[in-house]
């Protein structure tokens, strides 16, 4: 009886959590089908005034098609940045785990300390550095800072400890493999679930990044989707025709994250047996 009650309570809590998560997405999906008048009349749940395709067309034509440019910018910042950040983090974590060098644990302690520093605190120092190097209001002002992720380095070391047995590395060294060749052909394959995990974490963080682009950029053509939609939402208080395109833009903005998690979730499952030694 107690087991049945426990399962019921757990299922109830999970159901509430799923409902809480999906309701905003459902509202966004329904609101994206409405025109401006339906939104202001609080008529979102009805099936009248279906304007999904009109809103979809308007979001890519508003202000000379800026949204498409913002979307491409976000893909470059997030996908390319997350891929490079994942590779850098895994390589650094692997080095912390498998190699011995002076003050290694102290250096790793600094990495852990950096995890606790909020990204907003770093925005002003990063701006001053970018200003001194002439990178303000350029693609690189946003792209370079996202390549380095202390939490990713921590995860990289954890994955290296769990998925790359020292026995495999010793066997590779006995076969004459160099350190770089051994890492690229042996260790990196075992660390693939870790690379995907860090990639997804970083992809989400970069895609939702707002404060750093706001500080670094003034050229609208370099904006990511998050900053561009914020600008449109601010303009909507004066020009209400922006409201439907902001909602449609927000709906389109969540699609890459959903697609990435759906396509890459199998790599997480494969991580349960990664690095096994027979």
Steps between C-alpha positions, in 0.01 A plus 500: 500500500778740593681418176186579296452829683866586446477434127178701477660794679807486275286479184288789622802719564648407160169576330482842662861571400434396138181709489682800645771461235272447202228758570716804401602319180135420426402864558784614273388260228138618519596868523715466187183422303326825600504847353548816701132556573450144629797539732366821649152349540644212706361263240806278485325171581243530222552372148379815331719751317756239394803705388791261544630524145451877489702535820764263363535711187503826696774389739739455207399823323477739795772767499651378177532136607714559808366192677657266246833672554461471878417131467812431294708696752361291787576178314858613446545617858331195653572199277855586399582650839356204692686248280835673551431557870418132548823391332706747703331404828539126444867539403568712809312259728688206349832674566403570862406134546773307317810715532700612802648848506599754759215663695241297309247486783542869577433585136196274502384673817505830308287335231248392765503850648426644156190278478349696789553841334180622328543580132344844548786594733748430219318709241663833594859362518445325168372823349807689619729232355308502171514879491877498554547251217255666261251212499196687631202483262649209305410133466808401702396705805219252563652187347839482677373521864259208452783265399621465858272331751634412848207269570573321174860443611372353827264268310781410262714379789210301647431331167870428452519334840197285432529415131874481418674218690869547565558141384386591149742794488788287622423242231496773235836634621648152486387478138699816428218753479591861575299705745312706238432197281385303804266778604353549152454133411435334835403737779284739300280215376438385856431859603238557228205486746680763710558718193129479411394575857721808527393605150132494600565693822701762316257514207216583737705760687622676184163490324334663801790740557370855524707724724837452328369586148310795645823637650723425201281578199332808360474386138159338452634274225722325757224440756405146603133405512470568875617860473308562177172380650563719805535800272179413314317444827611845619375648172164324543403738780490776237418291191265212595549331162826362641321278753400216261847488343666495844289200599565322171871581530507357852333180376756460223781575745435188710503261203881454473526404868217248470651349184847480656376319811283258301778410255783474753331333797610153383862598564417553865357150521806352332711665769387232746739251336760741360856417596423147620796266521446136410 
